[in-house]
Amino acid sequence: MSDDLTAEILRNALCTAAEEASIVVVRSAYSTFIVEGADAAAAVLDAEGRLIAHSTSTAIIQCASLRSALPYLLRRFPAAEMTPGDVFLMNDVYQGGIHANDLLVFRPVFREGRAAYFTGTLIHVADLSGLSAGGMASDATDVFLEGVQLPPVRIATSSGLVDDVVAILAANSRTPGKLVGDLRALIAGANVAARRIEELIDVRFADGVAAYLADTERRMRASLREIPDGTYSGSYTLDDGLTVRVAVTLDDGAATIDFTGTDPQVPLPVNSGFSQTLGGVMYAIRCYVDPTLPLNEGCFAPLDVVMPEGSLVHCTRPYPGGGRFGTVAAAEEAIFSALTSALPGRGVAASGILQGFSLSGVGRPWLHMSFDLGGMGAGAHRDGPDATGALFGGGRNIIPQTEPVEARLPVRIEAVELIPDSGGDGSRRGGLGTRTVIRLLEDARVDTRGDRLHRPPPGAEGGMPGRPGGYFRELADGTREPLDTKATRQPLRAGEAFVLETSGGGGYGPPSARAEADRARDLADGRTTPPTP
């Protein structure tokens, strides 16, 4: 059997192990957002903290978190001291985590009596304390208001779960049953992947993994060499007026991405932990390299990412990091802007990113969360896709399905629809945003967390900006009142509706250059409406 064929078989076996873990997590979880939205991640790493493989549903920021957090776990629990059956848990944003509600679980895989590899799983649990249900407090001024902070802890041994830790976590959740169920699902997924890796390990396994990662790095460097060497700058400003700045330097197959000059961190949940910014960087860079490259350590190796501590892109204790996605997306847009000058004709307009919210019960505990997506910005050679503007999520739509939400919660979902005319006009049209209408059958509270609503996604090269989105309270008589983009615990009465509109993507190129055939198709498809006489 050829070396190339052996490597391909090994790669697929590793990815299958991670994918099976992800499936187990989703099917075993209790939270609707995970079960119906498939918001779960799984990965295989080695004891050096290198990312080897991941599940297909994993967003890049989740890969980056698992990769970034494992070294901190190994500082707290050295691999030589681990024993079979150990499972570890953490969520600390300053140690590679995402935020309080995103739990990371790691299980060691042993070779010759020593932990040599790790399987990792990650999901957003329904609730883990904090000011607002679901970890959506937009008025959190420090990390302690965002939820329970977990440094690396041992959550299970060969004897089973560490009940004292589980009890503490359950006592700090508004939905303890779902939390414990989700935690068990995470552990089950990590266990399944660990068993698959144990079946693969033989005398050739380590060499095969090393060759696989080295081949990815070689191909990554070759792709980077296709971008002209030099230093290119870009920036992007959030709704709050805060700006992310970047300089991208290409040098013979290597890239330095330097965020020096980015605004300082602030006592608001708009900062990003370093792992999340790293994930955004990887997403943006991968948009300009070979799309067939597998995502593993070989993609990270040629990149040197400079994130000044205490800035928006690398928050430090005790500044909050839960609202990171606006800043991560701004970092991506800044990189896109920088590389547009390096690669004329491959530019892209800004996108309408995900708009988060949570609805929680007043009279009894229940929780619904979702992250609806705006339209993606148009590119030089394509219209923007509708409702896929997650960017760092890789265009994955994670909106839970209507039927199971209505079956489990006191709500009625009256609409999930595209908004005509919301994509920015241009020679290439921006993607459309969405409108979701949720009628409340019981009194509730809503928390919102959005961006690109006050400053809608701008167009590029003469294209028009996308239509801004917004959050609204619809009264029983149909009157709509705007809610703040970062509203906290706002009351909604039974019979009222919560309305979310996401932003459309920016257009690319002057509108006068759009082909009449494209305009006719937009009109026929309902993406645009006839002009007002």
Secondary structure, 3 states (H helix, E strand, C coil): CCHHHHHHHHHHHHHHHHHHHHHHHHHHCCCHHHHHHCCEEEEEEECCCCEEEECCCCCHHHHHHHHHHHHHHHHHCCHHHCCCCCEEEECCHHHCCCCCCEEEEEEEEEECCEEEEEEEEEEECCCCCCCCHHHCCCCCCCHHHCCCCCCCEEEEECCEECHHHHHHHHHCCCCHHHHHHHHHHHHHHHHHHHHHHHHHCCCCHHHHHHHHHHHHHHHHHHHHCCCCCEEEEEEEECCCCCEEEEEEEEECCEEEEECCCCCECCCCCCCCCHHHHHHHHHHHHHCCCCCCCCCCHHHHCCEEEECCCCECCECCCCCCCCCCHHHHHHHHHHHHHHHHHHCCCCCECCCCCCEEEEEEECCCCCEEEEEECCCCCCECCECCCCCCCCCCCCCCCCCCCHHHHHHHCCEEEEEEEECCCCCCCCCECCCCCEEEEEEECCCEEEEEECCCCCCCCCCECCCCCCCCCEEEEECCCCCEEEECCCCCCEEECCCCEEEEECCCCCCECCHHHCCHHHHHHHHHHCCCCCCCC
